[in-house]
Amino acid sequence: QVQLVESGGGLVQPGGSLGLSCVASGSISRLNVMGWYRQAPGKQRELVATITSGGSTNYADSIKGRFTISRDGFKNTVYLQMNTLKPEDTAVYYCNVYGRLRTGSLFDSWGQGTQVTVSS
């Protein structure tokens, strides 16, 4: 129904940068919230950042000042620019999109995840 395609994950050295993108496709009427979550080994999935259709953002304290979330409404795409990466940022990053379909029903979709590894 609504599919998310993530890209941009990979291996980067501490202090480096990496950019993630997530493209939503389907019969979408509105994307209310788009965001990124991550899950490290042995830990629960946690919020990284979200952005609403109005442009309001929310960041986890652990990444404030280092990561930037943005969106392109015309392309149904959400981005996560990650700078000054730390080893503790290593995790599988998941894209999440919440919104409404053209049928009027709500949806909450998750991407399959993309691995981000920060290591020297």
C-alpha positions in Angstrom: 0.0 0.0 0.0 2.7 2.5 1.1 6.2 1.5 0.5 9.4 3.1 1.8 12.7 2.8 0.1 15.7 3.7 2.2 19.2 4.4 1.0 22.4 6.0 2.2 23.6 3.6 4.9 27.1 2.3 5.1 30.4 2.4 6.9 31.9 5.6 8.0 34.8 6.6 10.4 34.1 8.4 13.6 33.7 12.1 12.9 32.5 11.5 9.4 29.2 12.2 7.8 26.5 10.2 6.1 23.2 11.1 4.5 20.1 8.9 4.6 17.1 9.2 2.4 13.7 7.6 2.4 11.2 7.8 -0.4 7.5 7.0 0.2 5.3 5.8 -2.6 1.7 4.8 -2.9 -1.7 6.5 -3.0 -0.7 9.1 -0.4 -2.8 12.1 0.3 -0.8 13.5 3.2 2.4 12.8 5.1 1.7 14.1 8.6 4.9 12.9 10.2 8.1 11.5 8.7 10.9 10.3 10.8 13.9 8.2 11.6 14.4 5.6 14.3 17.3 3.4 15.1 18.0 0.2 16.9 21.4 -0.8 18.1 22.3 -4.4 19.1 20.8 -5.2 22.4 18.8 -2.0 22.6 15.3 -1.0 22.0 14.3 1.0 18.9 14.6 4.7 19.7 13.6 7.9 18.1 16.2 9.8 16.2 14.3 12.6 14.6 10.9 13.5 13.2 9.5 16.2 11.0 5.9 17.1 10.5 4.2 18.3 7.3 4.4 21.8 8.8 8.1 21.6 9.2 8.3 21.1 13.0 11.2 18.9 14.0 12.0 16.8 17.0 15.4 15.4 17.8 16.7 12.9 20.3 19.0 14.6 22.8 21.9 12.3 21.8 22.0 13.6 18.3 21.0 17.2 18.7 23.4 19.5 16.9 24.8 16.7 14.8 21.9 15.4 12.8 19.5 17.3 10.6 16.2 16.0 9.4 14.5 17.5 6.3 11.8 16.7 3.9 10.8 17.3 0.3 7.0 17.1 0.2 6.9 17.1 -3.6 9.0 14.0 -3.7 7.6 12.3 -0.6 11.1 12.1 0.7 12.6 12.5 4.1 16.3 13.0 4.7 18.7 12.6 7.6 22.0 14.3 7.4 24.3 12.8 10.0 27.5 14.7 10.9 30.2 14.1 13.5 29.2 10.5 13.7 30.2 8.5 16.8 30.6 4.8 17.3 27.4 4.8 19.4 25.5 5.9 16.4 26.0 2.5 14.9 22.6 1.0 14.4 20.0 0.0 11.9 18.1 3.1 10.9 14.5 2.8 10.1 12.3 5.3 8.2 8.8 5.8 9.5 6.0 7.6 7.8 2.6 8.4 9.2 -0.2 9.9 7.2 -3.4 9.5 5.3 -4.1 7.7 2.0 -6.3 9.2 -0.7 -8.9 6.7 0.3 -9.1 8.5 3.6 -7.6 5.9 5.8 -4.6 6.4 8.0 -1.3 4.5 7.6 1.8 4.0 9.5 4.6 2.5 7.5 8.1 1.4 8.2 11.1 0.9 6.0 13.1 -2.3 6.2 16.1 -0.5 7.7 19.5 0.5 6.6 22.7 -0.3 8.4 24.9 2.6 9.6 28.2 1.5 11.1 30.6 4.0 12.6 34.0 2.5 13.1 37.6 3.1 12.6 
